[in-house]
Amino acid sequence: MTRSLPVTLPSLPGELLSSWISRHADFYGVTPLTMLRHGLPEAVSLWTIDLSLTNAQANRIAGMFGVSPKLVRSLSFAGAPKVAHRFIAKSPIQRCARCTHSVAGRLPILQSELQGWRITCPHCGEQYPDKTTREGDRALSPYRAAARRGETLLNNHAERRVETWLAPLEIARLLLMRRIPWPPPRDGDLWRYRLLGAIVPDLDAILARQTSFPYSPKHPILPLQSRPALLAGVAIVNHAGPPMLKMLQGHMMGDNKNRFVEATDHLVTPAIEWGPPQQFQLI
Ligand SMILES: [Zn+2]
């Protein structure tokens, strides 16, 4: 059994497990992986324990630092559903200036700084600053309230596994599938078009100014500039219910459509009998 370390640094509210371990590593003058292996000799990376910490590992890390296993688990993403993993970045993608902690040594990393479904800091409620441009912000400002609702839906799913008729993180991934616009665009740049644009048309205008859009159901973490569109899309689909999925099917073709139908048909088929879809208003 690993003996407890003589000095334990307190974790910060919402800190990431690897950040807390790395701060101990700095304190003891070893590498972060060496620090982790003091309690878990078989560990291969800090990222792995952030994402998929087992109860047995939590118990051993808790013993090493002399804290409760519950605290250790709360610092990791181990409780998140698997689909949330795609939305968790490997390094900070946003930082709240108000909640940046000034502790000696390396800057701590908060879990929220890796969460690709957030537009606001969970600790103070401030919107994350988007350093790139305010253009997206302006174009998407009518969707701000819906985006906040979407953020809450995604967060409740990721952190507490709360699902509605369809898992919110799954809705977000589906909305990043390609769509065929009608009428076809003159420039033929079909790569720009996502299902999300059928619900949040202002997204098309934002993407029209970009030269690439490397985001998809596999890579669903959008930059802060366009993330409100995805969050609003989730809220709108969630509110409208399954008939909206049927509408979205009409924007797709070929294998892409087949994949979408396969993922959603069990929701759409019984829904058709429920009546016409609700209006696509912002909620
Ligand atoms: Zn904050």
Boltz pocket constraint, residues with backbone or C-beta under 6 A from the ligand:
constraints:
  - pocket:
      binder: B
      contacts: [[A, 96], [A, 97], [A, 98], [A, 99], [A, 121], [A, 122], [A, 123], [A, 124], [A, 125], [A, 126]]
      max_distance: 6.0
